[in-house]
Amino acid sequence: MKSRYSRIFGLLFLAAFGGVSIATSIPARTVEAESNSPAASEESSAAFVFQDEFEPVDNMHHFMEYVYEPVYKELKESLKLEPADKKAWAKVKSGSMILAEASSLLAKRPSEKADGKKWSEFSAIVNLNGAKLFHAARAKDYGKAQSLFKEMSTGCAKCHEAYKK
């Protein structure tokens, strides 16, 4: 019995200290900051280390245009007719999850012209209904998925109404 506990303790010890040595041997990830990026420092060739807080790559207009809009349009197209197979439902799950998760990013980085509280409320509508839409798609519940897409879209519409140029 004693040897069994000794082996377990030995494995735990090895895992704990082996993990520490592995983790400390991995170098910090650095990237070159481009001079036209908001994340760039005054010295355009200087590298920076990723930390807890990330700098946006570009402005909110471009975030919406290149991240949100294509996914939203594909999700809308995917829900025009009831998805016929697993692959079609996967598109709905993917789009709804991307929009729900990306709304968390939105909540943390309001547009330059936005009221932070309203911005967060609109982001929360997208997040909550996008997450519910994902689960409806997992259950292959087309009626619920369509309804939740409309609810999610109200968050988008309210935000655009309040902040669009």
Phi, psi and omega in degrees: 000319182298319182294327178297313179293326177296318178295317180297314179299318179298317178296317178298317179299314180297316180297317182294308183280331174294319178297321179295315182293325177292313182297323181282345180270353179275123182290154176294143181277128178234155175223155175280129178275130178280148184293336181265005180268140175300337180280350184288143176274180179298326176270104187297338181268358182287139176271152176231155181260135177297137178235193180296324181254130180256149175271142176300147179288320182206190184285170184295325178303313181289326175301313179295315184295320188258339180254301187285308188302312180299321180292316179301313181297319180293321178295317178300316179296320181295337182258005178297321176235156179298128178304132188272338185210182182301319181296320180292320177293328178298323177298319179294315179298316181298309182298317181293322179292317179300314181293319179297312181292321179293333178294335173295321175296318179300315182300328182274347180222079181299153176301156181303331184254016187261150169279119186305320183292312179297316180304314180294322179297315180295320177297322180294324177298315180294316182298308183298311182285329174295320178294317178295323178297317177304314182290326175295322178293322176298325179275358182056041179261092186297315181300314179293321179299316178298315180299316181290327175299318178296318179297316178299319181295335177295325176298318178296313184296317179298318180294315180296322178296320183282327191236350182295146182305000000 
